[in-house]
Amino acid sequence: MPMQSDEILKLIEEAMPGAQVEIEDLRGDGNHYAVTVMYQGFSGVPLVDQHRMVFSALQGRVGGILRGMTLTTLVPRKRK
């Protein structure tokens, strides 16, 4: 059973309050997504750990229910 984008969004937003999340279904099959997460909590955190935070938020679904995901993580820029 494919994972719906709204479920991905909910899990990430619950684990990372205030995160801005964009999700694109790459094939229209509910199995392959491009996910971009912008989160202030990534500030000062190495990229690999940022990705671990997102994977943790998805509670082990990547590679199982969610077969493929391209992940981009960003830290919001501070305004001057």
C-alpha positions in Angstrom: 0.0 0.0 0.0 1.5 3.4 -1.0 2.1 6.1 1.5 0.1 9.3 0.9 1.9 12.7 0.9 -0.4 14.0 3.6 0.8 11.3 5.9 4.5 12.2 5.2 3.7 15.8 5.9 1.9 15.0 9.1 4.7 12.9 10.5 7.4 15.5 9.7 5.4 18.4 11.0 4.7 16.5 14.3 8.3 15.7 14.8 9.6 19.2 13.6 7.1 21.9 14.6 7.5 24.9 12.4 9.1 23.0 9.5 8.2 24.0 6.0 7.7 20.9 4.0 7.2 20.5 0.2 6.4 17.1 -1.2 6.3 16.1 -4.9 5.0 12.7 -6.0 7.6 11.9 -8.7 5.8 9.1 -10.5 2.2 9.6 -9.4 2.3 6.2 -7.7 2.5 7.2 -4.1 5.8 5.3 -3.8 8.4 7.8 -5.0 8.6 11.3 -3.6 10.9 14.3 -3.6 10.7 15.9 -0.1 12.2 19.2 0.9 12.2 20.2 4.6 13.2 23.7 5.7 13.6 23.7 9.5 15.3 26.1 11.9 16.2 23.1 14.1 18.7 22.0 11.4 20.9 25.0 12.1 24.4 23.8 13.1 23.5 20.2 12.5 25.5 18.2 10.0 23.7 17.2 6.8 23.7 13.5 7.6 22.1 14.2 11.0 19.5 16.4 9.4 18.5 13.5 7.1 18.5 11.2 10.1 16.1 13.5 11.8 13.7 13.3 8.9 14.0 9.6 8.6 13.3 9.3 12.3 10.2 11.4 11.9 9.0 9.0 9.2 9.2 6.1 11.8 10.9 3.5 9.7 8.6 3.8 6.6 11.4 4.7 4.2 12.4 1.6 2.2 9.2 -0.2 3.3 5.8 1.5 2.8 7.6 4.5 1.2 9.8 2.9 -1.4 11.8 5.9 -2.7 12.4 9.3 -1.4 14.8 12.1 -2.5 15.4 14.3 0.4 16.6 17.9 0.6 17.1 19.7 3.9 17.5 23.4 4.3 18.0 25.9 7.1 16.0 29.1 6.8 18.2 32.2 6.2 18.1 34.9 8.8 16.8 38.2 7.5 18.9 41.3 8.0 
